[in-house]
Amino acid sequence: MDATTTTPTSRLIDTRGLEDLYDALVEEGYRVIGPTVQDDAIVLRELSSAQELPFGWGVRLQPAGYRLRRRDDTAAFGHSAGPQSWKRFLHPPRERLWSATRTADGFELSGDRADDEPPRYAFLGVRPCDLRAIAIQDRVLAHPGSRYAARRAGVFIIAVNCTEPGETCFCASMGTGPGVRDPGHDLALTELVDDGGHRFLVEVGSQQGLDMLWQVRSKRAGDATVQQARSAVEAAAGRMGRQMQADGLRGLMADSHQAARWDDVAARCLSCGNCTMACPTCFCTTIEDTTDLTGDHAERWQHWDSCFDLDFSYLAGGSVRSTPKSRYRQWLTHKLGTWHDQFGESGCVGCGRCIVWCPTGIDLTEEVRALRTERAQRSGPWERS
Amino acid sequence: MWPTRYVVAARQAESKDTVTLTLRPVENPIEPPRPGQFTMLYAYGVGEVPISVSGFARGQELVQTIRAIGAVTRALCAAAPGDMIGVRGPFGTQWQLSLAEGRDLLVVAGGVGLAPLRPALLAALAERAGYRRIVLLVGARSPDDLLFARELETWRGRGASVRVTVDRADADWKGEVGLVTRFIDGAVTDPARTAAFVCGPEIMMRICAHALVSRGVAAENILVSLERNMRCGAALCGHCQLGPLLLCRDGPVVNYADAAPLAAKQEL
């Protein structure tokens, strides 16, 4: 690349360029995390080369159903949200907070050096819905001086615009996609696979992204290509698998505490908590204090927890939310309603993972529709709801 | 957030299952807690629980009252002077005494709910002239369950009107019998100039607050102290949610105008 050219905001790379990008990231000391095929799913894992990306793999999604399928092209990002999200790297499922040793006077605390130094991750392939989810978790978890904030500060993000939404996706109705809508990424790719070849439009999102792009073999992106990429993303917005009627959700959730619909969902919900594990914004954790057999060494661990757990709301005398119905209601009304009160925005990004990974196929877009209908019927045509 | 290490400086049994610990820091102390706030107390190797501060002490010492109802609280209640306890905090909202300035302050306590109210009462008595009447209503299950029984007379001497009732009397009890909620009507003489702080079992707080409102006290002038499962105390773990509130951050002291609609919803 000619160093005298003006700052490139969009360039074009091919699959070799993708390998260059991978190599440049590793050279900079990043651990590159990206999608890859494993155990009949597309999971997020540390990649040992760009070739481990799921070239030619797509997915078929439905409520309670996820299957890989062979694509008829070699697209690397032609699939939508898998069972995991980037939260398992930024907000790990298990984390030791500190250790303690019994002493003559009581006890002494210590942290593990390794626990304290955050790894440097590069996330390759962050969908716009997941980019928003990261921003949402930042609002909840990135307290100054926290480990989350330290992990988050070092992350290099390569977002990927969606041109092929899944059957359960509804990012467009939640205002989070299919094109990248948030700052906070370093590079954004749009994949194009056709007679013109397998190439990626690369747009720069930060100075770090620009610096990284200099290490990569790239060409100028012509206007036609840029337009083709934009059109593909726009078209994707019209091909969403699902839709959420998103306006006034906070009010709908607040009005629906007594809705009969919750009994209907409760008959289907197993309280298994899969949705909370798969959801990219669910953040609840619990603290576990343990000792070894001698009692001389104690540790405090933090791990993911779910509001579907009976124990979650335990107070002396019993759990506040003792019925599965109340726990499903808590999850949905928090995600779509009280998250606004607590954090100033919706907790849902429209990725559809909860629909896919619910063993009984509960679809929150359908639940919201039913709650709206019920509220409208409750109010009647002559009363304000 | 790592626990700060304190040692038990003094231990006072309040009833058969309730103990007040005075804790002295052995390293940089936490910020002085305000009335209504709580800390997370850690019993080595057992666990951590949220406990309200129940008094003031010299310098940087903490005074906290614990009722033994589970593994961690039993371990804390068994702690002897010299034992080391971990402390994180202080967390949460406070009893806003400014709400009662120049007015009647009504403090209504049910059972162990007197503990979180005690610092607010002591602070008010320390500035007695700043308030009109100070009325304390205390309810306990039985005479043996009455907390801070020795101090009631002192509080009377410092200008509080104190009424005590038990649900169940014993042979020696010469005081009133019945639920504390019965005293509400009689305790309010000027509803428009009354602020009330209520703490106790949730059902007791709901009934008392409702009675206060019926008596003409504005809901915004009533504060209650709500409780939910707490694991982190720092608005990170999600456990203490009560509708839109995260009680470790937006509570435990909550204005009744905000709490009433939430209290009305079962299994919220």
Contacts between the chains, C-beta under 8 A, distances in Angstrom:
chain1	res1	chain2	res2	distance
A	97	B	2	7.8
A	98	B	2	5.7
A	100	B	44	6.8
A	100	B	45	7.9
A	102	B	44	7.0
A	102	B	45	7.9
A	105	B	7	7.8
A	105	B	26	7.7
A	105	B	84	6.4
A	106	B	5	6.5
A	106	B	7	6.7
A	106	B	26	7.8
A	106	B	44	7.0
A	106	B	83	6.9
A	106	B	84	2.4
A	107	B	5	7.4
A	107	B	44	4.9
A	107	B	84	5.9
A	107	B	86	7.8
A	109	B	2	5.5
A	109	B	3	7.0
A	109	B	5	7.7
A	109	B	86	7.9
A	111	B	2	7.8
A	140	B	236	7.4
A	141	B	236	6.3
A	143	B	234	7.3
A	143	B	236	7.2
A	257	B	265	5.1
A	257	B	268	7.3
A	283	B	236	7.6
A	283	B	238	6.3
A	284	B	237	6.0
A	284	B	238	3.6
A	284	B	239	6.9
A	285	B	231	7.4
A	285	B	232	7.3
A	285	B	236	6.9
A	285	B	237	4.8
A	285	B	238	7.4
A	286	B	231	5.4
A	286	B	237	6.5
A	286	B	239	7.3
A	287	B	48	6.7
A	287	B	231	4.8
A	287	B	232	6.5
A	287	B	237	7.1
A	289	B	42	7.4
A	289	B	45	6.8
A	289	B	46	6.7
A	289	B	47	4.5
A	289	B	48	6.5
A	290	B	45	7.9
A	291	B	45	4.1
A	295	B	45	5.6
A	298	B	44	6.2
A	298	B	45	4.6
A	305	B	231	7.9
A	305	B	237	7.2
A	305	B	238	7.6
A	305	B	239	7.5
A	307	B	238	6.9
A	312	B	229	6.8
A	312	B	239	6.3
A	313	B	228	6.8
A	313	B	229	5.4
A	313	B	239	7.3
A	314	B	229	5.3
A	315	B	227	6.5
A	315	B	228	6.7
A	315	B	229	5.9
A	316	B	69	4.9
A	316	B	70	7.0
A	320	B	228	6.7
A	320	B	229	7.6
A	320	B	267	6.3
A	320	B	268	7.5
A	321	B	267	5.1
A	322	B	267	6.9
A	323	B	267	6.4
A	326	B	266	7.8
A	326	B	267	3.7
A	326	B	268	7.9
A	330	B	241	7.5
A	330	B	268	7.9
A	334	B	241	6.7
A	338	B	241	7.3
A	338	B	243	5.8
A	338	B	244	4.4
A	341	B	243	7.8
A	341	B	244	3.3
A	341	B	245	7.9
A	342	B	241	7.8
A	342	B	244	6.3
A	342	B	245	7.9
A	342	B	246	6.0
